[in-house]
């Protein structure tokens, strides 16, 4: 089984904290915003749905190699993907690697874009 399949297979909705779009929008405007990590591929990150302005693009398959860096900053992490399946898998992986302040944007970029559309 490849790494991506393992990560997706281990994600559990019960173990992943969720943040709503309005809540994330408020958090991003504070003096100490969370670090937003978009786990979609580069093509999706730059594609039609775009990305959250402050987001860093670290595709899901690169999360294990970057886990130490992501957790070392000791800053809250909000993980984002298209909906929230891949970001949930990444959050589950990072939590098992010792992360404690990790959340997933509920509904991902689909929800974020629908919130920002008039």
DRENTI-893563 format. One record per residue (C-alpha): residue in one letter; x, z, y. Coordinates in nm, 2 decimals. Example, Ala and Ser with C-alpha at 12.3 -4.5 7.8 and 13.67 -1.06 7.14 Angstrom:
<kekes>
<keke><type>A</type><x>1.23</x><z>0.78</z><y>-0.45</y></keke>
<keke><type>S</type><x>1.37</x><z>0.71</z><y>-0.11</y></keke>
</kekes>
This chain:
<kekes>
<keke><type>X</type><x>0.00</x><z>0.00</z><y>0.00</y></keke>
<keke><type>X</type><x>0.14</x><z>-0.09</z><y>0.34</y></keke>
<keke><type>X</type><x>0.19</x><z>0.16</z><y>0.62</y></keke>
<keke><type>X</type><x>-0.10</x><z>0.03</z><y>0.83</y></keke>
<keke><type>X</type><x>-0.34</x><z>0.06</z><y>0.54</y></keke>
<keke><type>X</type><x>-0.21</x><z>0.41</z><y>0.46</y></keke>
<keke><type>X</type><x>-0.26</x><z>0.52</z><y>0.82</y></keke>
<keke><type>X</type><x>-0.61</x><z>0.38</z><y>0.84</y></keke>
<keke><type>X</type><x>-0.70</x><z>0.52</z><y>0.50</y></keke>
<keke><type>X</type><x>-0.60</x><z>0.88</z><y>0.61</y></keke>
<keke><type>X</type><x>-0.79</x><z>0.89</z><y>0.94</y></keke>
<keke><type>X</type><x>-1.07</x><z>1.15</z><y>0.92</y></keke>
<keke><type>X</type><x>-1.34</x><z>1.18</z><y>1.19</y></keke>
<keke><type>X</type><x>-1.35</x><z>1.55</z><y>1.13</y></keke>
<keke><type>X</type><x>-0.99</x><z>1.61</z><y>1.23</y></keke>
<keke><type>X</type><x>-0.97</x><z>1.39</z><y>1.54</y></keke>
<keke><type>X</type><x>-1.06</x><z>1.53</z><y>1.89</y></keke>
<keke><type>X</type><x>-1.26</x><z>1.28</z><y>2.10</y></keke>
<keke><type>X</type><x>-1.27</x><z>1.23</z><y>2.47</y></keke>
<keke><type>X</type><x>-1.55</x><z>1.04</z><y>2.64</y></keke>
<keke><type>X</type><x>-1.48</x><z>0.76</z><y>2.89</y></keke>
<keke><type>X</type><x>-1.60</x><z>0.96</z><y>3.20</y></keke>
<keke><type>X</type><x>-1.39</x><z>1.26</z><y>3.09</y></keke>
<keke><type>X</type><x>-1.08</x><z>1.04</z><y>3.05</y></keke>
<keke><type>X</type><x>-1.14</x><z>0.88</z><y>3.39</y></keke>
<keke><type>X</type><x>-1.15</x><z>1.23</z><y>3.55</y></keke>
<keke><type>X</type><x>-0.84</x><z>1.34</z><y>3.36</y></keke>
<keke><type>X</type><x>-0.65</x><z>1.03</z><y>3.48</y></keke>
<keke><type>X</type><x>-0.71</x><z>1.12</z><y>3.84</y></keke>
<keke><type>X</type><x>-0.57</x><z>1.47</z><y>3.81</y></keke>
<keke><type>X</type><x>-0.22</x><z>1.58</z><y>3.92</y></keke>
<keke><type>X</type><x>-0.12</x><z>1.61</z><y>3.55</y></keke>
<keke><type>X</type><x>-0.29</x><z>1.33</z><y>3.36</y></keke>
<keke><type>X</type><x>-0.25</x><z>1.28</z><y>2.99</y></keke>
<keke><type>X</type><x>-0.02</x><z>1.02</z><y>2.85</y></keke>
<keke><type>X</type><x>-0.24</x><z>0.72</z><y>2.73</y></keke>
<keke><type>X</type><x>-0.11</x><z>0.53</z><y>2.43</y></keke>
<keke><type>X</type><x>-0.28</x><z>0.21</z><y>2.33</y></keke>
<keke><type>X</type><x>-0.22</x><z>0.14</z><y>1.96</y></keke>
<keke><type>X</type><x>-0.35</x><z>-0.22</z><y>1.96</y></keke>
<keke><type>X</type><x>-0.12</x><z>-0.51</z><y>1.92</y></keke>
<keke><type>X</type><x>0.04</x><z>-0.67</z><y>2.22</y></keke>
<keke><type>X</type><x>-0.20</x><z>-0.96</z><y>2.22</y></keke>
<keke><type>X</type><x>-0.50</x><z>-0.73</z><y>2.23</y></keke>
<keke><type>X</type><x>-0.33</x><z>-0.51</z><y>2.50</y></keke>
<keke><type>X</type><x>-0.29</x><z>-0.81</z><y>2.73</y></keke>
<keke><type>X</type><x>-0.61</x><z>-0.99</z><y>2.61</y></keke>
<keke><type>X</type><x>-0.97</x><z>-1.01</z><y>2.74</y></keke>
<keke><type>X</type><x>-1.05</x><z>-0.64</z><y>2.72</y></keke>
<keke><type>X</type><x>-0.73</x><z>-0.56</z><y>2.90</y></keke>
<keke><type>X</type><x>-0.60</x><z>-0.20</z><y>2.90</y></keke>
<keke><type>X</type><x>-0.62</x><z>0.12</z><y>3.09</y></keke>
<keke><type>X</type><x>-0.39</x><z>0.10</z><y>3.39</y></keke>
<keke><type>X</type><x>-0.15</x><z>0.38</z><y>3.29</y></keke>
<keke><type>X</type><x>-0.16</x><z>0.30</z><y>2.92</y></keke>
<keke><type>X</type><x>0.16</x><z>0.24</z><y>2.72</y></keke>
<keke><type>X</type><x>0.14</x><z>-0.01</z><y>2.44</y></keke>
<keke><type>X</type><x>0.27</x><z>0.13</z><y>2.11</y></keke>
<keke><type>X</type><x>0.11</x><z>-0.07</z><y>1.82</y></keke>
<keke><type>X</type><x>-0.02</x><z>0.14</z><y>1.53</y></keke>
<keke><type>X</type><x>0.25</x><z>0.03</z><y>1.29</y></keke>
<keke><type>X</type><x>0.52</x><z>0.16</z><y>1.54</y></keke>
<keke><type>X</type><x>0.36</x><z>0.50</z><y>1.58</y></keke>
<keke><type>X</type><x>0.56</x><z>0.66</z><y>1.29</y></keke>
<keke><type>X</type><x>0.89</x><z>0.54</z><y>1.43</y></keke>
<keke><type>X</type><x>0.80</x><z>0.67</z><y>1.78</y></keke>
<keke><type>X</type><x>0.63</x><z>0.99</z><y>1.67</y></keke>
<keke><type>X</type><x>0.92</x><z>1.22</z><y>1.77</y></keke>
<keke><type>X</type><x>0.93</x><z>1.06</z><y>2.12</y></keke>
<keke><type>X</type><x>0.56</x><z>1.08</z><y>2.16</y></keke>
<keke><type>X</type><x>0.55</x><z>1.45</z><y>2.06</y></keke>
<keke><type>X</type><x>0.87</x><z>1.55</z><y>2.24</y></keke>
<keke><type>X</type><x>0.72</x><z>1.51</z><y>2.59</y></keke>
<keke><type>X</type><x>0.48</x><z>1.80</z><y>2.51</y></keke>
<keke><type>X</type><x>0.21</x><z>1.62</z><y>2.73</y></keke>
<keke><type>X</type><x>-0.15</x><z>1.57</z><y>2.62</y></keke>
<keke><type>X</type><x>-0.19</x><z>1.24</z><y>2.44</y></keke>
<keke><type>X</type><x>-0.50</x><z>1.02</z><y>2.45</y></keke>
<keke><type>X</type><x>-0.49</x><z>0.74</z><y>2.20</y></keke>
<keke><type>X</type><x>-0.69</x><z>0.41</z><y>2.25</y></keke>
<keke><type>X</type><x>-0.76</x><z>0.10</z><y>2.05</y></keke>
<keke><type>X</type><x>-1.04</x><z>-0.16</z><y>2.04</y></keke>
<keke><type>X</type><x>-1.31</x><z>0.09</z><y>1.91</y></keke>
<keke><type>X</type><x>-1.15</x><z>0.40</z><y>1.78</y></keke>
<keke><type>X</type><x>-1.05</x><z>0.35</z><y>1.42</y></keke>
<keke><type>X</type><x>-0.68</x><z>0.27</z><y>1.47</y></keke>
<keke><type>X</type><x>-0.64</x><z>0.53</z><y>1.74</y></keke>
<keke><type>X</type><x>-0.80</x><z>0.79</z><y>1.50</y></keke>
<keke><type>X</type><x>-0.55</x><z>0.70</z><y>1.24</y></keke>
<keke><type>X</type><x>-0.26</x><z>0.73</z><y>1.49</y></keke>
<keke><type>X</type><x>-0.40</x><z>1.07</z><y>1.60</y></keke>
<keke><type>X</type><x>-0.43</x><z>1.19</z><y>1.25</y></keke>
<keke><type>X</type><x>-0.07</x><z>1.09</z><y>1.18</y></keke>
<keke><type>X</type><x>0.07</x><z>1.25</z><y>1.49</y></keke>
<keke><type>X</type><x>-0.13</x><z>1.57</z><y>1.42</y></keke>
<keke><type>X</type><x>0.03</x><z>1.59</z><y>1.07</y></keke>
<keke><type>X</type><x>0.37</x><z>1.53</z><y>1.24</y></keke>
<keke><type>X</type><x>0.31</x><z>1.85</z><y>1.44</y></keke>
<keke><type>X</type><x>0.12</x><z>1.73</z><y>1.75</y></keke>
<keke><type>X</type><x>-0.14</x><z>1.96</z><y>1.88</y></keke>
<keke><type>X</type><x>-0.28</x><z>1.82</z><y>2.21</y></keke>
<keke><type>X</type><x>-0.41</x><z>1.48</z><y>2.09</y></keke>
<keke><type>X</type><x>-0.74</x><z>1.31</z><y>2.15</y></keke>
<keke><type>X</type><x>-0.89</x><z>0.97</z><y>2.09</y></keke>
<keke><type>X</type><x>-1.10</x><z>0.77</z><y>2.34</y></keke>
<keke><type>X</type><x>-1.45</x><z>0.76</z><y>2.18</y></keke>
<keke><type>X</type><x>-1.55</x><z>0.39</z><y>2.15</y></keke>
<keke><type>X</type><x>-1.20</x><z>0.27</z><y>2.26</y></keke>
<keke><type>X</type><x>-1.16</x><z>-0.02</z><y>2.51</y></keke>
<keke><type>X</type><x>-1.51</x><z>-0.15</z><y>2.43</y></keke>
<keke><type>X</type><x>-1.66</x><z>0.18</z><y>2.57</y></keke>
<keke><type>X</type><x>-1.41</x><z>0.19</z><y>2.85</y></keke>
<keke><type>X</type><x>-1.50</x><z>-0.17</z><y>2.97</y></keke>
<keke><type>X</type><x>-1.87</x><z>-0.11</z><y>2.93</y></keke>
<keke><type>X</type><x>-1.83</x><z>0.20</z><y>3.15</y></keke>
<keke><type>X</type><x>-1.65</x><z>0.01</z><y>3.42</y></keke>
<keke><type>X</type><x>-1.89</x><z>-0.29</z><y>3.42</y></keke>
<keke><type>X</type><x>-2.17</x><z>-0.28</z><y>3.68</y></keke>
</kekes>
